[in-house]
């Protein structure tokens, strides 16, 4: 059966819009896992009877597992079936939710949160499935919608979690997550057709171990450095050790006949510069996620905030995520009209503009609301463009793994932004009612960093070839 015959068979099996709906729903649920515990994060030491350093792992473990699982699950999907791996990842999410909901202490919650983090891999796999079942004319819009779920899930999930915490026991957060996961599992099982498009070869177990060890070391140093101390043996050991293992892993991947990730494909200019821009965009997105909610929630008497509650803050932030989804049809049209490269540069420009806007106007809730909407437009355009840029430059049987690397690049950016912004906000503080709070100068410095990173991403996007030398069986044809 040829690839064209397989695409036709899959499109006849299930209505296309139902398949897209099922995949987008799973993307929303997986993205929700990142903001699931945000409303109770400051209360976790009291709720779990543990130190603040220990409860920080409730968030850190999700980021670690997500970063490691995403490229690995992409490769597994290419080899053993994308829908099968999506179902397994959703199964991890459901299991993790039950474990965390029933856990008597912090260990069980950390284990459950780790299992939830594995579900992040459903987004790049969902994009790869769309490439298998949709005609090229409709692929851009569907990919834009799937990419938007990464922002929409967190933005919409935050007010939901805040409402649950205000009216129900905190364990309900995990029961709701498990219920959403069960719905997603059923939708994928019923509405997403299996694919026979597979990548031949054996699974690179050594590559998996090496990549997991390397990413764990680097991300631990980034995320835990502020607590451990940047020059502490633990931070330096994790950071340097992770880099050394990563270099050794890269050398092994170039030598082995059937690598986990084909680094030669990843080194193509169109793929390389897209992924480098993705790191910057992940930083810019999460930078606003860190700074704007804090400004909205800090007491107005400090001169740095506006004194909103958690639920009110979530409502102010939420529209940017909804805007990402609303512009999905526009993204698909733009991709077909001007090309993914122009879309990416335009989206990056919007994000950089939002930080410049905040440097000029940030003394009103409406200013922050408007800036966040600009971020939503920029992220919606750029996140929709990146998978298309990747897929036009990689073989069809490496779509899942290559999109997984792109998602990993974004995760590296978000992890770095979380650490850098938190460090800046913790270093420039004043005391208010016995509590250290960030000064206006701290937020201004964060906005300056966001603008600089946005400008760097824009420059990187200009190096992406306008007409890349695509492989003979590229995932999608190049449009620009």
Secondary structure, 3 states (H helix, E strand, C coil): CCHHHHHHHHHHHCCHHHHHHHHHHHHHHHHHCCCCCHHHHHHHHHHHCCCHHHHCHHHHHHHHHHHHHHHHHHHHHHHHCHHHHHHHHHHHHHHHHHHHHHCCCHHHHHHHHHHHHHHHHHHHHHHHHHHHHCCHHHHHHHHHHHHHHHHHHHHHHHHHHHHHHHHCCCCHHHHHHHHHHHHHHHHHHHHCCCCCCCCCCCCCHHHHHHHHHHHHHHHHHHHHHHHHCCCCHHHHHHHHHHHHHHHHHHHHHHHCCCCCCCHHHHCCHHHHHHHHHHHHHHHHHHHHHHHHHHHHHCCHHHCCCCCCCHHHHHHHHHHHHHHHHHCHHHHHHHHHHCCHHHHHHHHHHHHHHHHHHHHHCCCCHHHHHHHHHHHHHHHHHHHHHHHHHHHCCCEHHHHHHHHHHHHHHHHHHHHHHHHHHHHHHHHCEEEECCEEEECHHHHHHHHHHHHHHHHHHHHHHHCCCCCCCCCCCECCCCCC
